[in-house]
Amino acid sequence: MTHTTVSIIVVNFNAGMLLEKCVRAALASTARVEVIVVDNGSGDGSIYHLRQQVNDKRLTIIENFANLGFARAVNIGLDQSLDDFALLLNPDCIICPDTLAKMLHEMQTHPEAGIAGCLIRNRDGSEQAGCRRRVPTPWRSVVRTFHLERVVPNHPKFESIVMHHQPLPSRPVYEEAISGAFMLARRTAINDVGPMDEGYFLHCEDLDWCMRFRQKGWKILFVPYVEVLHEKGRCSANRPIRVEWHKHKGMTRFYRKFFRHQYSILLMVCVITGVWLRFLVLTAYLSLQRFKS
């Protein structure tokens, strides 16, 4: 895949100096790349700073002048490119020069893979929750809420959604879902599946995409030997309650979209009620923490 070009789509919202760091790392890739930064109305000067500091014809900046949501911004970026692969990359995510070359090799080795993700690490070196995960079905959400996996360990009916506490596989494997912080998608698969669902504003759109790719017969590849650093939450640190609102709203949409015909109405009502009860508890906790500070 020496002549393959990857369009790196970075959706920015007040990422500060991390945006420049992310873009510079992306442009330093040994693979052929173009970088498309789609800004959702940032007010922190990050786009102005990027224009001043990075002068590269491979960089395109699209300013929306309003926060249109992650999925819509991604789709705007996808519309600007027809390259063989598109990488969704968070602005607080830093790749290495050989990251994409390794990922493209695995995509060539696994032509049935429509999307691929890699090992995403936190600043302390730990594996980030969500970089490989199981689909959060309503039943699995019940298991997670009541920690039933501890009651019935090692039982397939009581598997946890998150997998970062499990040993890493020794080679690339197929998983049910990966993180939208680093998501390499094959163009032919994107054309088959369609763009991201703009009904999600923030969070769960990556899970939705993974579900739709699998419904179309594409595999989701996880490559454990390729690593990136993700300074998670830097773009949303000042608005935690709003972020949680969109996260829980997105999860409600996800459940209704994919599982309303598979589960009883009673279970769906219980799960969705549980989602919003969890939001209320988190809101109270976050408000208390803000009051203390």
Secondary structure, DSSP 8 states (H G I E B T S, - for coil): -TT-EEEEEEEESS-THHHHHHHHHHHT-SSEEEEEEEE----SSHHHHHHHH---TTEEEEE-SS---HHHHHHHHHHT---SEEEEE-TTEE--TTHHHHHHHHHHH-TTEEEEEEEEE-TTS-B-TTSEE----HHHHHHHHTTHHHHSTT-GGG--SB-TTS---SS-EE-SEE-TTEEEEEHHHHHHH-S--TT-SSSSHHHHHHHHHHHTT-EEEEEEEEEEEE-TTTTTTT-HHHHHHHHHHHHHHHHHHHHTTTS-HHHHHHHHHHHHHHHHHHHHHHHHHHHH-
